[in-house]
Amino acid sequence: MEPLVGERRRVHLQPIWAHHFSGFTPRRAPPPRPPMPMTLLPARLLHARSKTTAAQHVAARHLDHTFEKLVASSLPLVAASPLLDALRATPEPLALPDLARRLPLRLHRRGPLHFLRLFPRIFDLRPPLPLSLSLTAPAASLLAVASSPDAAARTLHRLLAMSASRSVPLRAVFRVWRELALPDDFEDSVVAQHPHLFRLAPNPAEPRTHVLHLVADPAKEEFTPAVDKNRPEKYAFQLQFPPGFRLTKEYRKKVKDWQLLPYVGPYEVVDRKVGASKRVSKMARRKMEKRAVGIAHEFLSLTVEKMVEVEKFSQFRKWFGIDVNVRDVFLDHPGIFYLSAKGKRHTVFLREGYDRGKLVEPNDVSEARRKLVELMLLRRHGLGNANSNANMSSSASADAKESDADLQELEL
């Protein structure tokens, strides 16, 4: 039939190869597939958040270069502390081979003998071979400075009063005797001379160890925490944030609420229910954390230089009744403490005890240690060929190449 006027003739086109296949029909595209159903995950995985490791938490802190310089300057003294204690304990010079067997320390990358040559104002090397070692007269006089027995007894009294059981292990006190400015023979000169305050007894939990008990009457104790001297308001701590620290509006509100939170003081008795559940409320955990801050603040106030290593303070954690991580306590309150990780050790400072890198209330012991650090920082400068009589001559160029990085990798 002829197409109508104006009607376009439909032409059915087929591929040129269609005649090769009989009954060919073009294939239609498949319909789209429905979306795959989402796999149902447990709620604990959906709401889980990434955990921060302890190293990441320390690395994320705000650096305070004033305290970092203080730690860097005291690294040689900290490294030489076991050696200085051994030399103080023996009045006669010690032979280097005997000393190496007693104290197998790696004080320096170039060996312990190179470490001794760096500080001729502290160590005195004497011929003939084998060389003998002793302390110089200025170093011995500075190291002999310590608190009086009565002042040391008051410090130990306050330390034991913070313990829930009014007792601490003797080994923990030995770890911090230098920080508390106790005499090196405090077991005889302080503990034994004050039987009305202290009693030494064997530790039933650990054989061949002792526990130091406080036998004084608690009713006669009237200890005032150091934070009360500069407390801005009730339950609040003095805050000194580091330079450049960002204080957001949310952080300010959080700190203000924490400052008003009531807590139990370091010398107050905490009632602990026997058999109580370990799960506590959020408010109770905040109060526990603030009590831990108060105990750490009081402990640092008892130290001479308002600083201590975190590992040494952790020795008292169980005895002080601290149920939170002490390192997190120091990191979470940068306005009260500062934690330094220099020298492969964590050292915590009390901020209000320092003003522009210097102690607010210096004493004889802190001044003696400051002078000792200054003697070690001088090294061989101004002495020319130090220890030349012991065949230990050194050049100025070798002294100029020394760096503090060689003293930071210590094996104590």
BAMARSE-177010 format. One record per residue: x, y negated, z negated of N, C-alpha, C, O in turn; residue in three letters. Coordinates in steps of 0.001 Angstrom, whole numbers, plus 500000, padded with zeros to 6 digits. Last residue first. Example, Ala and Ser with C-alpha at 12.3 -4.5 7.8 and 13.67 -1.06 7.14 Angstrom:
BEGIN
512850502250492920513670501060492860512900499970492130513409498862491961SER/513190505690492200512300504500492200513200503300492200514236503319491535ALA/
END
This chain:
BEGIN
570463496892417903570584496826416452569933498035415824569927498168414600LEU/571683496096420623571177497380420142571419497419418642572444497914418173GLU/570892493348422737571550493909421579570904495240421207569719495462421454LEU/570934491121424846570710492543424994571502493261423909572623493719424131GLU/571763488588424208570353488891424077570053490368424234569000490825423789GLN/574363487948424717574022488249423337572570488640423157572172488996422048LEU/574500487306427359575274488453426911574919488865425498575148490012425113ASP/573054484967427486572426486176428018573180487426427593572582488496427474ALA/574579482881426659573749483523425650573083484783426171572593485591425381ASP/577847483152428127576457482701428129575698483459427064576112484531426622SER/581138482235429126580234482939428218578841482332428293578691481128428502GLU/582828480723430590581959481624431339580980482367430443580087483055430938LYS/584393479376428798583392478604429523582417479501430270581294479087430556ALA/586133481316427918585134480816426985584036480057427701582881480081427276ASP/587714481613430133586883482753429716585806482311428752584700482851428754ALA/588979479141430134588089479483431236587185480661430878586021480697431277SER/590611479131427947589414478301427899588454478647429017587244478470428873ALA/591734482405426938591830481174427694590531480407427621589484480957427278SER/593140484018424110592075483874425096592225482527425761592796481605425179SER/594893486468422209594847485175422877593771485170423944593520486182424600SER/595386488372420221594032488219420751593895486883421453592868486220421305MET/597496489101418557597548489442419983596161489383420617595804490227421439ASN/597162487927416145596706489309416251596699489784417695596002490738418039ALA/597875485356416451598776486193415677598374487650415713599164488521415348ASN/595714484187417727596864484549418547597822485444417783598531486234418406SER/593244483323416821593625484708416580594803485142417448594893486299417856ASN/592801480813419356592424481409418081592827482871418034592771483580419039ALA/594130478459420781594361479884420963594069480597419658594994480949418925ASN/591800476002420060592914476372420913592969477867421104591994478485421532GLY/589658475098418653590644475887417918591822476292418774592771476881418257LEU/587728473809420157588523473011419246589569473765418471590311473158417699GLY/585611476569420401585869475200420808586650474462419725586291474485418547HIS/584816479143419975586265478862419918586605477421420258587782477084420389ARG/581764478493418404582601479550418974584083479199418848584568478980417738ARG/579688476844417681580960476227418086581878477220418777582677476843419634LEU/577729478578416826577543477923418118578816477240418597579006477073419801LEU/578683479273414329578669480296415374578477479675416752579002480187417741MET/578309476870412968579659477431413097579712478481414200580701478560414928LEU/575517476665413110576336475677413803577775476175413967578395475926415000GLU/574803478772411440574449478834412862575284477841413661575713478148414773VAL/575743477724409028576335478956409549576023479126411031576876479572411798LEU/574075475525408707575506475301408918576187476547409466577107476446410279LYS/571688476944408320571806476032409453573274475743409750573677475717410913ARG/572254478259405955572085479045407172572160478165408415572649478607409455ARG/572355476078404213573530476930404378573420477760405654574414477937406358ALA/569731475128404435570841474290404890572103475108405095572849474866406044GLU/568327477248403271568111476924404682569220476044405235569610476201406392SER/569338477081400640569542478295401440569357477995402925570154478445403749VAL/568535474533399761569964474882399813570212476088400710571189476115401459ASP/565911473379401993566470473721400684567916474147400860568454474124401967ASN/563461471265403656564679472090403607565116472333402164564744471600401247PRO/560552470808404688561061470881403320562295471775403292562183472947402933GLU/560421470834407475559853469694406752560391469644405330560662468561404812VAL/563037471715409688562189472064408566561695470811407850562446469857407646LEU/562804470736413138563503470755411856562516471067410747561332470742410832LYS/561360470428415496562418471427415449563193471489414153564167472237414069GLY/559442468488414832560417468254415896561624469175415779562766468746415943ARG/558907470008411951558630468722412568559753468413413546560876468112413141ASP/557482472866410363558496472235411205557974470902411736556775470708411938TYR/555376473997409049556645473954408338557743473253409102558833473054408566GLY/553276474188410763553269473047409862554542472964409022554767471957408350GLU/553860476631412123554002475342412793554097474173411806554910473269411995ARG/555764479301411404554662478535410844554810477101411330555781476426410986LEU/556648481767413842556951480546413095555651479980412533554579480156413112PHE/557785485025414601556649484122414399557089482980413491557802483185412509VAL/559336486964417046559535486132415866558394485134415783558066484473416769THR/560022489944418478558949488970418309559137488259416981559101488883415920HIS/562803490689420567562116490802419288561073489701419220561229488648419838ARG/564526490174422690563929491500422552563329491729421171563347492851420665LYS/565127487445422829566052488343422162565495489718421894565940490384420959GLY/561898485973422495563287485889422951564158486846422145563957487034420945LYS/559252485629421947559686486966422363561125486975422838561533487909423527ALA/557527483902419397558576483896420412559014485328420677559132486137419756SER/554603482403418363555293483672418514556275483576419671555902483215420787LEU/553425480182415994554026480296417325554834481581417353555655481822416469TYR/550370479227414298551604480004414445552156479814415857551466479360416770PHE/548362477289414584548890477596413253550246478288413350551162477982412586ILE/547585477061417192547709475833416428548284476031415047548661475060414390GLY/547266479627418208548496478889418550548639477568417822549727476993417829PRO/545921482233417482545861480977416720547144480174416979547998480050416101HIS/546356484546418870545031483946418990544899482624418249543873481955418367ASP/548908485352418122548697484841419470547364484123419615547253483185420404LEU/548574486228415484549503485136415769549255484520417147549378483308417318PHE/546707488290415887546396487174414985547293485983415282546820484847415327VAL/548103490053417494546979489330418074546561488152417197546109487128417710ASP/549863490984415553550392490259416718549284489470417404549505488342417846ARG/548216492318413776548870491089413333549425490300414512549453489070414470VAL/545045493597414196546389493585414775547070492260414454546565491197414816ASN/543358494138411055543412493675412441544863493701412901545785493811412093VAL/543253494594408354542662495600409236542646495181410696541973495820411505ASP/545197494251405591544931493637406894544467494725407850545205495671408125ILE/546025494822402966544638495036403361544262494362404659543118493938404821GLY/548624494748402232547880493495402109546410493648402499545635492699402373PHE/549389497282402900549390496930401483548664495612401236548145495387400143TRP/549332497339405671548415498202404931548297497763403479547221497860402887LYS/551338495341406221549975495247406747548992496079405936547932495585405551ARG/553999495224405675553090494930404571551622494976405002550745494669404194PHE/555266495663408068555505496630407012554536496442405842554276497387405097GLN/554800493447409625553882494570409782554102495652408736553220496484408525SER/556984491849409131555731491519408459554736492669408549553917492850407648PHE/558799493101410840559034493119409398557761492790408626557491493389407585LYS/557686492555413333557842493944412929558087494052411425557626495005410797GLU/557882489800413511556554490407413404556654491848412917555795492309412166VAL/560248488059411544559965488943412662558630489643412435558296490028411314GLU/559629484720410437559898486125410150559615486916411408558825486487412250VAL/559751481462408943559771482322410112560101483738409662560762483941408644MET/560501479516407088559131479546407619559058480333408924558395479926409878LYS/562920479831405866562906479100407128561548479124407818561446478791408998GLU/562143481234403540563005480060403456562881479195404704562754477974404612VAL/558754482269402814560064482438403434560838481124403416560257480046403293THR/556282481507401903557237482006400923558636482176401505559610482222400753LEU/554923480881404208555248479785403299556247480216402233556985479381401710SER/554479483378405268555467482523405923555842481331405050556960480825405143LEU/552461484168403442553724484913403534554808484060404181555937484022403693PHE/550419482343404008551047482330402689552380483064402702553329482634402047GLU/549825483092406662550230481716406356550945481655405010551969480984404885HIS/549008485733406285550213485460407068550734484047406813551944483831406754ALA/546683485229404767547777486008404191549074485748404950550125485563404335ILE/545128483726406613545519483153405331546665483896404684547548483266404101GLY/544820485617408671545524484358408952545989483714407649547110483210407573VAL/543301487498407274544633487872407747545462486638408089546666486606407832ALA/540987485975406959541749486345405773543163486773406156544119486454405450ARG/540228485885409631540628484644408977541364484916407673542274484169407313LYS/539604488588410086540686487954410843541151486667410163542350486391410124GLU/537457488888408365538663489687408148539850489068408876540962489029408350MET/535662487155409613536144486828408272537397487624407920538297487108407257LYS/535285488575411982535852487228412044536385486795410682537429486148410595ARG/534058490873410988535395490982411599536049489611411726537267489504411588ARG/531641489818410115532562490398409138533961490531409712534946490327409002ALA/530535489043412578530837488026411586531813488552410537532713487827410110MET/530179491541413788531077490575414405531468489485413423532616489039413425LYS/530232494275411408529594493292412268530623492316412819531772492273412379SER/531938497427411607531567496209410914530950495250411917531126495398413126VAL/532570500744411128531954499799412044531448498598411255530630498740410346ARG/533321502406409099534372501629409740533816500591410711534523499653411079LYS/531336502512406129531516502767407549532587501865408128532747500717407713SER/532700503446402926531956502545403801532262502851405259533323503385405581ALA/533987504882400967533176505611401928532381504728402862531469505211403532GLY/533832502273398659534385503589398958533442504324399900532236504380399659VAL/534099498919399503533221500009399140533822501329399590534259501485400731LYS/536140496517398171536017497478399271535182498662398793535518499319397808ARG/536525493228397414535791494434397034535614495320398264535015494917399261ASP/539482491544396952538484491927397942537831493224397492538519494208397221VAL/540640488877394997540411490314395089539272490572396069538235489911396025VAL/542878486315396132541592486751395609541398488242395871541924488792396838GLU/545093485395397391545271485853396015543952486293395378543926486613394190TYR/544208484578399931545217485648399836545398486194398427545815487341398267PRO/540557484173399962541935483716399921542923484854399736542526485975399420GLY/538028484951402227538613485280400929540089484918400956540803485313401877VAL/536167482373403963536971483596403917537513483766402504537463482843401690TYR/533859480578406118534425480903404797535183482232404837534876483107405647PRO/534422478562408914534055479904408484534655480201407111535870480084406953LEU/535289476195409954534256476124408918533863477487408369533048477565407449LEU/537052477046411932537574476310410791536569476251409639536964476258408473GLN/535335478157413828536227479042413069536777478339411838536952478974410798TRP/534105475895414860533291476886414167534153477820413325533751478228412235ASP/536392474703416020535653474010414970534776474977414177534710474886412951LYS/537105476577417980538024476322416871537298475630415709537561475936414546VAL/534844476353419654535182477634419041536104477448417839535912478083416801LYS/535062473707420484533888474136419715534166475453418998533757475635417851LYS/537476473838421896537354472959420727536171473369419852536271473375418625ARG/536764475569423968537769475990422991537704475118421739537864475626420629TYR/534910474047425377534480475295424764535464475751423697535063476257422649GLU/536559471964426227535428471673425353534949472933424646534620472899423460LYS/540083472806426035538818472623426724537701472370425713537881472541424507THR/543182471913425798542068472070424872540772471769425608540407470606425782LEU/546246473064426743544964472603427272543854472933426285543617474100425975ARG/549351471854425686548326472882425500546964472330425913546576471246425477PHE/551313469938425789550803470456427051549751471526426915549291472066427922GLY/552879470937422756552719469936423822552266470584425124552766471639425515PRO/550844473041420575552086472698421281551850471644422349550718471476422802PRO/548875471913417774548995472603419052550257472159419781550693471019419622PHE/548395472271414694549389471520415462549626472267416768550481473148416845GLN/546148472191411979546424472630413343547416471691414006547300470470413899LEU/545491473448408813546112472355409566546551472876410929547246473888411017GLN/542346475049408275543800475082408344544290473867409124543586473334409982PHE/539512475162406032540157474784407295541667474846407150542204474713406050ALA/538101475484403694538240476658404569538965476339405880539019477196406761TYR/537505472024403466537350473344402877537352474425403956536695474296404989LYS/540009470126405266538705470286404627538583471723404162539457472547404433GLU/542832470097405615542008468928405985540621468956405368540102467908404983PRO/545339471031403367544089471470403978543227470255404339542915469453403459ARG/547849470956402261547594470125403443546288470497404126546141470301405332ASN/547621472636400055548349471373399917548031470425401074547954469212400875LYS/546410475002400747545598474012400035546296472668399894545640471659399638ASP/548339476628401786547490475921402740546648474857402050546214473903402696VAL/549523477916399667550234476774400249549361475992401210549608474807401436ALA/547287478754396973547857478988398304548497477719398870548063476604398584PRO/548135478921393635547437478094394619548055478350395989549262478171396144THR/547742481103390950548476480789392162547588479983393100546429480330393325PHE/547695481902388086546978480771388696547772480298389909548389479234389891GLU/547421484580385951547977484085387211547088482988387775545876483155387913GLU/546263485751383825547154484637383542547767484040384812548549483092384737LYS/544878487897384813544107486783384261544967485557384004544454484438383970ALA/546748489826385542546156488979386592545388487790386045545252486776386730PRO/549763490294383887548323490199383680547711489312384760548107488154384891ASP/552252492246385613551801491025384949550285491008384867549604491634385680ALA/553237494304387072552609494647385790552129493419385040551638493547383919VAL/553543495401390261553398494170389485552605494497388216551449494914388285LEU/555883497743391618554579497421391052554658496109390281555699495756389725HIS/557405499119394345557547498038393376556153497605392925555341497157393734LEU/558311502421394935557281501408395079557467500389393966557660500742392802VAL/560805504347396697560235503751395500559203502695395886559215502154396992HIS/561824507582397972561539506157398124560836505657396869560332506450396074THR/561981510332397919563224509557397825563018508085398181563947507422398641ARG/558989510959399825560049511373398894561284510483399024561583509956400096PRO/556029509258399896557282509418400625558378509817399645558663509065398713GLU/553931509329398067553645509617399474554909509882400278554876510648401241ALA/554906508548395593554446509940395779554197510297397231554250511474397588PRO/557751506779394919556605506780395828556129508206396039556864509013396608ASN/558742505963391579558871506755392817557578506718393626556477506637393082PRO/558804502491390524558360503879390348558548504638391653558520504035392725ALA/559463499621388732559882500410389883559537501874389615559935502430388591LEU/557814496701387845558113498087387469558385498879388741557622498810389704ARG/557765493299386694557914494320387726558204495680387095558748495792385996PHE/557311491697384386556664491388385658556650492571386625555647492820387295LEU/558751492511382258557383492098381977556605491744383249555395491519383202HIS/561307492930383219560430494104383035558989493734382708558093494563382866PRO/563421491451384745562072490955384457561132492146384290560253492357385125HIS/565769492667385445565836491624384430564477491044384075564392490211383172GLN/565132494384387544565487494969386240565505493933385130565278494283383972ALA/564582492450389563563575493424389137563892493963387751563023493996386881VAL/567035490856389588565687490285389509564694491296388938564038491020387934VAL/569397492290389630569412490950389051568031490357388878567865489430388085SER/568745494757390834569325494726389490569192493352388842568907493251387649ASP/567534494067393225566996495206392485567514495226391046566805495662390138GLU/569066492074394309567839491682393612567230492839392828566490492615391870PHE/571608491730395464571425492739394417570144492478393630570130492641392410ASP/571341489589397140571563490891397764571477492033396757571292493185397149ASP/568563487491396156569967487924396034570145489307396638569211490108396649PRO/566267486250398642566539487030397446568033487334397350568702487425398379LEU/565089484782400716566232484209399973566464484932398650566817484306397651ALA/563287485919402381562771485416401111563857484806400235563573484359399124LEU/564955486778404447563953485752404737563389485131403459563050483948403447GLU/566386488763403091567100487589403607566120486460403902566425485298403634ARG/564480490645402506565170489992401392565912488745401860566048487780401107TRP/562962492182404211562747490730404256563486490014403125563147488873402811VAL/563604494841403792563618494348405167563542492825405232564008492230406203ARG/563221495220401083564597495197401582564663494648403006565669494052403390PHE/560459495387401065561093494202400477562534494093400941563025492988401172VAL/560153497888402218559620496724402929560222495438402380560470494498403135ALA/561268499528400285561950499437401577561439498249402380562198497654403145ARG/559423499437398230560696498738398059561432498577399386562142497592399585LEU/555991498792398954557164499677398995558460498877398923558570497787399484PRO/554008497073396480554524497172397847555701498135397835556354498285396803VAL/551125496185394563552354496956394731552709496984396206551836496927397072SER/548468495518394166549510494833393397550806495631393397551491495740392380ARG/546656496482395926547024497372394829548091496772393923548571497441393008SER/546586494287397643545340494742397030545607495655395844544871495617394858ALA/549010491701397390548685493092397688547414493497396968547185493103395825SER/549575489230396389548747489286397600548341490709397958547419490905398750MET/551311489705394297549944489298393958549029489312395178547812489399395019ALA/553737490164395524553001491314395016551566490961394669550687491821394735LEU/554404487474396111554311488472397183553491489673396730552637490152397476LEU/554533486271393631553493485841394565553314486851395697552202487057396183ARG/556783487697392636555510487716391926554366487327392862553332487995392878HIS/558811487011394382558338488389394362556982488508393666556140489316394059LEU/559012484279393632558670484653395006558145486080395076557148486341395749THR/559768484484390964558494483844391309558056484201392723556870484401392981ARG/562267485718391291561205486428390575559839485807390873558854486531391019ALA/563689483703392579563429484944393299562322485747392626561522486389393308ALA/563809481843390491563068481499391708562751482739392529561673482834393115ALA/565409483363388708564056482946388315563218482575389539562047482946389621ASP/567833483744390152566993484897389762565582484509389365564641485248389652PRO/568025481360392897568311481762391527567439482960391158566403483175391788SER/568800482159396310567944481606395275568378482097393901569026483136393778SER/572114481713397679570841482419397539570032481756396445570534480884395735ALA/575141481728399348574076480872398834572761481652398836572348482185399865VAL/577006483284400605576768483555399186575640482721398606575213482973397479ALA/577356482293403123576551483497402982576220483808401532575254484520401257LEU/579085480155402598577729479885403075576819481096402916575637480946402607LEU/581407481500401802580747480593400861579308480277401298578418480149400456SER/582052482934404119581735483653402886581011482768401882580103483227401189ALA/582612480846405914581473481737406160581073482489404898579884482664404632ALA/584915479640404754583659478883404913582446479784405125581374479522404580PRO/586722481941404796586294481324403535585029480476403708584131480579402873ALA/585776484638407012586519483428406687585950482804405408584830483113405001THR/585691488135406383585005486872406600585929485707406281586764485793405381LEU/587711490569408145587112490000406937586416488702407311586546488228408439SER/589411493369409483588412492314409651587886491885408295587646492709407412LEU/592447494529410971591474494517409878590588493276410021590988492272410611SER/593830496530413573593406495249413039592396495435411925591597496372411934LEU/596247499108413022594947498657413540594472497394412827594691497222411628PRO/598386496312413654597478497319414169597397498507413226598424498888412664LEU/598676493938410876599102494649412083598038495627412551596967495761411959PRO/596468491102411664597386492181412052597915492860410793597617492380409700PRO/593010490269411346594350490235410768595183491384411310594695492509411415ARG/590361488139412038591079489331412479592525489235412017593192488231412267LEU/587599486894410629589048486733410538589708488058410879589630489006410097ASP/584645485312411662585385486563411469586884486280411527587358485522412373PHE/583945482571411862583170483486411024583990484723410673584025485135409514ILE/585513481237413593585185480519412367584382481392411393584164481008410243ARG/585684482877415824586818482879414881586544482089413609587272482249412629PRO/583763484291417718583422483510416532584570483538415525584443484164414472PHE/584697485874419774583911484694420115583703483764418927583487482566419114LEU/585890488086418703586766487012419177585988485740419493586555484648419481ARG/583691489692418232584414489139417083585325487989417510585510487029416761LEU/583012490364420880582064489616420058582773488978418869582484487830418529PHE/585200491891421602585001490612422273584017489746421495584168488525421454HIS/584698494090419991585896493292419748585798491927420420586258490925419873LEU/582363495258421040582303494546419757583529493687419483583421492660418813PRO/581860494611424623582355495373423492582318494566422204582251493338422244GLY/580682493193426589582111493481426748582705494210425555583919494404425484ARG/578145492812425639578316493628426836579770494011427060580053495048427661ARG/578010493190422079578233492397423278578415493325424459578794494485424298HIS/577452494957420073577197493550419837577290492712421098576704491632421170LEU/576435497810419384576870497228420657576530495747420607575457495330421041ARG/577543499492416450576702498505417105577315498083418435578534498010418589LEU/577995501546414236578148501735415689577224500801416461576243501245417057PRO/579339501148411433578357500335412139578544500496413643579194499658414268LEU/581194503113410720580095502777409815578972502025410519577795502241410231ARG/582975503205412816582268504434412456581082504150411544580078504861411588ARG/583896500595412833583181501086414019582429502372413711581362502615414275ALA/585241500480410416584022499691410572583212500169411765581981500154411726LEU/587438502094410967586487502503409928585167501754410071584097502330409871ASP/588666500539413017588171501903413286587176502389412243586180503026412586PRO/589157498033411579588191498104412678587759499524413016586576499729413288LEU/589223497943408047589881498302409300588836498482410388587757499022410142ALA/588259495188406038587934496502406588588687496735407884588784495840408723LEU/589525493539403132589325493607404588589096495037405051589677495977404509PRO/587649493761400046588873493941400816588567493959402307587471494350402709GLU/585037493612399062585926492453398906587199492549399740587773491523400107PRO/582109494522400668583460494989400347584384493790400209584509493013401155THR/579760493216401299579705494274400286581079494765399871581208495375398810ALA/580342491533403385580099490940402068580128491989400971580484491685399832ARG/580533493329405487581736492626405060581556491979403691582510491886402919LEU/577856494155405695578887495143405377580177494467404893580839494977403988ALA/576611491744406386576256492409405131577317493426404719577640493548403538ASP/577746491295408895578019490358407802577683490976406448578397490753405470LEU/576637493423410348578078493349410170578440492414409019579349492715408245LEU/573891492784410307574377494022409672575873494013409423576339494532408408PRO/574087490136411674573629490284410283574056491607409654574558491578408531SER/574691489624414306575808489923413416575379490168411979576238490390411126ALA/572231489002415440572962490169415924574055490591414954574319491783414795ALA/571590486649414096570733487824413918571458489088414360571319490134413728VAL/573598484993415089573550485290413661572686486511413383573022487322412521LEU/572959484884417868574228485475417405574221485827415927574778486854415539PRO/570276483666417708570489485027418191571843485604417775571875486759417349LEU/569812481040417050570032481977415943570271483408416406570454484291415568SER/569330479745419450570517479357418685570832480338417558571987480460417150SER/566902480910420237568105481137421036569371480795420254570381481487420385ALA/565143479884418316565405481319418359566689481604419128567481482451418715VAL/565231477157418988565621477598417653565953479089417630566925479506417001LEU/564226477211421583565622476826421371566110477238419981567268477622419816LYS/561583477916421030562406478817421823563890478484421677564723479389421651GLU/560653475693419685560871476922418923561702477927419713562448478709419124PHE/560633473957421918561333473593420681561633474833419855562754475001419375THR/559025475049423862560471475109424063561250474696422821562420475053422687HIS/556449477053423783556891475861423063558418475895423060559026476682422335ASP/554165478441426116555531478339425587555751476997424892555296475953425358LEU/551232480139425593551771478836425974553135478663425308553248478730424084HIS/551034483601426700550975482541425692551574481249426233552328481261427206ARG/551264485738428398550303484703428765550239483564427753549450482637427937ALA/552982487557427228553495486773428357552557485628428722553004484638429302ALA/551299488723425319552440487909424877552933487013426008553263485849425783VAL/549516490061426999549006489078426047550128488158425560549925486954425408HIS/551206491805428335550525490760429099549989489669428177550006488490428531GLN/551965493451426179552984492671426893552355491545427711552908490446427775ALA/549509494593425485550188493722424526551247492860425217551410491686424887ALA/547097494422428195548111495078427390548768494070426456548608492859426611THR/543686494086428514544957493384428581545949494078427669545664494297426492THR/541308495856430488541985495635429217543326494959429450544010495219430439LYS/538426494937432337539825495334432321540469494965430991540208493896430438SER/535245496137431216536132495074431691537580495525431553537900496394430741ARG/532188497793431929533546497830431395534372496702432000534204496362433171ALA/529662498046432934529915496885432090531317496880431507531617496037430661HIS/529817500415434391529344499202435052529703497961434262530018496925434848LEU/530617502298432549531539501937433615531115500663434324531961499911434807LEU/528471502525430853529761502173430247530802501798431290531754501077430991ARG/526423503370432510526413501976432056527751501567431475528143500404431578ALA/527480505369435312527127505189433899527225503723433494528000502950434057PRO/526068504763438563527207504912437664526748504775436225525735504131435953LEU/524490506017441340524246505506439997525445505817439111525802506979438923LEU/525177505016444597525399506027443566525233505403442185525804504346441916THR/522735503765446708523866503470445839523973504536444751522996504894444092MET/521809505443449780521451504993448419522699504807447571523638505595447685PRO/522583504093452929522838505127451936522454504623450556522753503480450209MET/520030502858455126521204502647454256521316503735453212520322504233452683PRO/519061504854458008518712504082456792519945503920455900520826504780455923PRO/520358504350461269520234505172460074519839504311458874520259503159458766ARG/518545503370464223519525503091463153519254503925461912518107504177461544PRO/517964505843466811517486504800465864518512504562464764519269505468464416PRO/520080506140469701519468506710468478519011505597467557519611504523467531PRO/519116505104472982519999504930471830519326505482470585518118505313470419ALA/518158507577475441517908506392474637518887506328473470519418507347473027ARG/519412508620478540519292508875477107519101507565476373519782506575476641ARG/517668509026481690518641508308480841518340508526479364517178508608478965PRO/517374512114483289516665511063482563517652510349481660518402511001480933THR/517459514218486093518221513340485196517315512294484583516555511646485302PHE/516658516271487868515904516044486644516634515156485639516444515325484435GLY/519832517117489010518383517229489182517698517032487848518124517572486828SER/522489515242489919521858515956488819520351515963489049519718514927489252PHE/523247513783492087524012515006491822523366515833490727523663517022490610HIS/521828511497492154521358512567493015522114513859492784521680514921493231HIS/523177509697490514521992510358489971521548511532490831520951512476490313ALA/525296508222491211525581509638490970524350510387490479524436511548490079TRP/524375505712491473524746506376492719525013507855492511524974508650493450ILE/521418505125489481522878505200489703523188506003490943522406506837491400PRO/518568503421490851519174504545490148520666504541490389521132504008491396GLN/515945501124490807517328501436491132517808502593490269517467502694489091LEU/512989500334492094513562501221491075514955501621491529515124502356492502HIS/511546497341492607512523498260493192513134499046492072513747498466491176VAL/508516495811493179509372496444492183510272497455492875509809498311493630ARG/507883492781494746507967494233494909508974494794493913510110494332493812ARG/505867490307493430507232490775493716507240492292493742506679492967492879ARG/503217488662494909503631489734493974504999490247494386505239490574495548GLU/502533486918496857503071486362495605503511487412494619504116487091493596GLY/500095488979498097500882487769498311501324487223496960500518487097496038VAL/500584492483497309499821491262497442500744490075497598501938490115497302LEU/502159495112499214502033494274498013501253493021498320501254492542499454PRO/500475497794500807501261496590500921501093495747499678499992495670499133GLU/500853501187500000500000500000500000500885498769500000501896498701499301MET/
END
